[in-house]
Each structure stands twice: as structure tokens, then as C-alpha cells.
Amino acid sequence: MPQPLDVVVLEHDIPAHGLRRGDLGAVVEVYGQDAVAVEFVAASGRTQALVTLAPSDVRAVSDNDLVAVRPTADTRA
């Protein structure tokens, strides 16, 4: 179960928020056993999305994960 401030990896795309499988987020709130709020940010620090997800929608970061940067569809600077 993710805990507040854990860095997690998204397990599936969420097109409505411009998120893709593999994006990194930070858990900002845990709502019991059924839901967690996760913030996803751009490399600049701007919040891309703050979404409530099931714990099964994310996984813990592992030593085998490599961080990458990709452009979003959002054109704000």
C-alpha cells in the first residue's frame, strides 16, 4: 500500500490527464485501503495532474526503473 510522499509509477495511460504508463508521481494523500491521491509534475515542477487512483493503478519505484523525459501535449511554458 503506497504511503504519503512515496514516489510511484503509473501502471496504465490516463489520456484525459496527459499521463502515460511509466510516468512518475508522488503520493500526496491516502484514503484508506481503496484510493490514493497522486501528483504528477512536469520537469519544471508544474503540476500536470492531481488524480485519485486505486492503489493497484500505481506501483513502487524499483532499482531497475530508469527516469526519462517526454513532452506533454500541453504547450504551456
Secondary structure, DSSP 8 states (H G I E B T S, - for coil): ---TT-EEEESS-BGGGTB-TT-EEEEEEEETTTEEEEEEE-TTS-EEEEEEE-GGGEEE--TT--------S----
